[in-house]
Amino acid sequence: MSRVIRFHAYGDANVLRIEDIDIPPPASNEVQIAVRAIGLNRAESMFRSGTYLQEAVFPSSLGYEAAGVVRALGADVGAFAVGDAVSVIPTLDMSCWPTYGEVINIPVRYVVKHPTNLSFEAAAASWMQYITAWGALIEQAGLHAGDTLIVSAASSSVGIAAFQVARSVGATVIATTRTSDKAQALRDAGAHHVIATAEEDLVARVREITGGQGARVVFDPIGGPAIATLTECMAVGGILLEYGALSSETGPFPQFAVLGKSLTIRGYLYTEVVADDAALERAKAFITDGLQSGVLAPLISRTFRFDEIQDATRFLESNQQIGKVVVTV
């Protein structure tokens, strides 16, 4: 028997339960991991509350990220050995291969030997944020030196990861946040400029920072009416990558900005990388090298114990954090 976290109905963090269940041996091409740390993601909260792209089948497990030690190997797994320190790349189905547990089975394709300089907590905080940021900024937008990037809702773990990915290629980062409360922390985390959207004119400030040119790339998880404002901040030929839907509102299509500046507005999901073998290998190389060198350094906002999963989830959903929320096992 092993402890896992499941939920039996949609709801808030109170529906999460710690239960004892039997964990089967790893199937062919699976790695069984004794988990030491779990990284929490907004997608898991949406899944638990019934607002995610995927519907739950109850009782449902959940979780995309973890790090730990290899406990057992399924057939046809030759790249790992029992005792290896590994971390989990988010799979395509968290209900099928969940990470909220003391012992988990994960397909070998999504298991990585993380650099030895990383703690289990840092390793569990790495892969969702960096794959999401890398796939959007490098693969889709072709971000490069001299570019200006706007990162919306910048205090999230993916926002902080975007700072680091952008700086690694020589781009300038403009972070947006609602108020100035987090401004200094965002500068400390790597933003070159911070704009508090409830206190400043976003469009005017971006024009000032960019000398009137606007930002070539925008990385946004909010959507809704804010998209129209963001397009006003963009340079000719720019691209806006929408990777979330935190806004429940539907905004107007900014047709004049899109036409006048030849803009691209594109939806983006991390699964575009994870589902593509070649892209996944490129992501693994970039992220592993960055973690090894320290160019990519996960920022952990706060850690919780396994039996504090409800509190950890509430903290994630409070939006108080800057960086990643991690649960230790």
DAJO-V212228 format. One record per residue. N is the residue number from 0. RES is the residue in three letters. SS is DSSP state (A for helix, B for strand, O for the rest). Layout:
BEGIN
n: <N:N>
res: <RES:RES>
ss: <SS:SS>
END
This chain:
BEGIN
n: <0:1:2:3:4:5:6:7:8:9:10:11:12:13:14:15:16:17:18:19:20:21:22:23:24:25:26:27:28:29:30:31:32:33:34:35:36:37:38:39:40:41:42:43:44:45:46:47:48:49:50:51:52:53:54:55:56:57:58:59:60:61:62:63:64:65:66:67:68:69:70:71:72:73:74:75:76:77:78:79:80:81:82:83:84:85:86:87:88:89:90:91:92:93:94:95:96:97:98:99:100:101:102:103:104:105:106:107:108:109:110:111:112:113:114:115:116:117:118:119:120:121:122:123:124:125:126:127:128:129:130:131:132:133:134:135:136:137:138:139:140:141:142:143:144:145:146:147:148:149:150:151:152:153:154:155:156:157:158:159:160:161:162:163:164:165:166:167:168:169:170:171:172:173:174:175:176:177:178:179:180:181:182:183:184:185:186:187:188:189:190:191:192:193:194:195:196:197:198:199:200:201:202:203:204:205:206:207:208:209:210:211:212:213:214:215:216:217:218:219:220:221:222:223:224:225:226:227:228:229:230:231:232:233:234:235:236:237:238:239:240:241:242:243:244:245:246:247:248:249:250:251:252:253:254:255:256:257:258:259:260:261:262:263:264:265:266:267:268:269:270:271:272:273:274:275:276:277:278:279:280:281:282:283:284:285:286:287:288:289:290:291:292:293:294:295:296:297:298:299:300:301:302:303:304:305:306:307:308:309:310:311:312:313:314:315:316:317:318:319:320:321:322:323:324:325:326:327:328>
res: <MET:SER:ARG:VAL:ILE:ARG:PHE:HIS:ALA:TYR:GLY:ASP:ALA:ASN:VAL:LEU:ARG:ILE:GLU:ASP:ILE:ASP:ILE:PRO:PRO:PRO:ALA:SER:ASN:GLU:VAL:GLN:ILE:ALA:VAL:ARG:ALA:ILE:GLY:LEU:ASN:ARG:ALA:GLU:SER:MET:PHE:ARG:SER:GLY:THR:TYR:LEU:GLN:GLU:ALA:VAL:PHE:PRO:SER:SER:LEU:GLY:TYR:GLU:ALA:ALA:GLY:VAL:VAL:ARG:ALA:LEU:GLY:ALA:ASP:VAL:GLY:ALA:PHE:ALA:VAL:GLY:ASP:ALA:VAL:SER:VAL:ILE:PRO:THR:LEU:ASP:MET:SER:CYS:TRP:PRO:THR:TYR:GLY:GLU:VAL:ILE:ASN:ILE:PRO:VAL:ARG:TYR:VAL:VAL:LYS:HIS:PRO:THR:ASN:LEU:SER:PHE:GLU:ALA:ALA:ALA:ALA:SER:TRP:MET:GLN:TYR:ILE:THR:ALA:TRP:GLY:ALA:LEU:ILE:GLU:GLN:ALA:GLY:LEU:HIS:ALA:GLY:ASP:THR:LEU:ILE:VAL:SER:ALA:ALA:SER:SER:SER:VAL:GLY:ILE:ALA:ALA:PHE:GLN:VAL:ALA:ARG:SER:VAL:GLY:ALA:THR:VAL:ILE:ALA:THR:THR:ARG:THR:SER:ASP:LYS:ALA:GLN:ALA:LEU:ARG:ASP:ALA:GLY:ALA:HIS:HIS:VAL:ILE:ALA:THR:ALA:GLU:GLU:ASP:LEU:VAL:ALA:ARG:VAL:ARG:GLU:ILE:THR:GLY:GLY:GLN:GLY:ALA:ARG:VAL:VAL:PHE:ASP:PRO:ILE:GLY:GLY:PRO:ALA:ILE:ALA:THR:LEU:THR:GLU:CYS:MET:ALA:VAL:GLY:GLY:ILE:LEU:LEU:GLU:TYR:GLY:ALA:LEU:SER:SER:GLU:THR:GLY:PRO:PHE:PRO:GLN:PHE:ALA:VAL:LEU:GLY:LYS:SER:LEU:THR:ILE:ARG:GLY:TYR:LEU:TYR:THR:GLU:VAL:VAL:ALA:ASP:ASP:ALA:ALA:LEU:GLU:ARG:ALA:LYS:ALA:PHE:ILE:THR:ASP:GLY:LEU:GLN:SER:GLY:VAL:LEU:ALA:PRO:LEU:ILE:SER:ARG:THR:PHE:ARG:PHE:ASP:GLU:ILE:GLN:ASP:ALA:THR:ARG:PHE:LEU:GLU:SER:ASN:GLN:GLN:ILE:GLY:LYS:VAL:VAL:VAL:THR:VAL>
ss: <O:B:B:B:B:B:B:O:O:O:O:O:A:A:A:O:B:B:B:B:B:O:O:O:O:O:O:O:O:B:B:B:B:B:B:B:B:B:B:O:O:A:A:A:A:A:A:A:A:O:O:O:O:O:O:O:O:O:O:B:B:O:O:O:B:B:B:B:B:B:B:B:B:O:O:O:O:O:O:O:O:O:O:O:B:B:B:B:O:O:O:O:O:O:O:O:O:O:O:O:B:O:B:B:B:B:B:A:A:A:B:B:B:O:O:O:O:O:O:A:A:A:A:A:O:O:A:A:A:A:A:A:A:A:A:A:A:A:A:A:O:O:O:O:O:O:O:B:B:B:B:O:O:O:O:O:A:A:A:A:A:A:A:A:A:A:A:A:O:O:O:B:B:B:B:B:B:O:O:A:A:A:A:A:A:A:A:A:O:O:O:O:B:B:B:B:O:O:O:O:O:A:A:A:A:A:A:A:A:O:O:O:O:O:B:B:B:B:B:B:O:O:O:O:O:A:A:A:A:A:A:A:O:B:B:B:B:B:B:B:B:B:O:O:O:O:O:O:O:O:O:O:O:O:A:A:A:A:A:A:A:O:O:B:B:B:B:O:O:O:A:A:A:A:O:O:A:A:A:A:A:A:A:A:A:A:A:A:A:A:A:A:A:O:O:O:O:O:O:B:B:B:B:B:B:A:A:A:A:A:A:A:A:A:A:A:A:A:O:O:O:O:O:B:B:B:B:B:O>
END
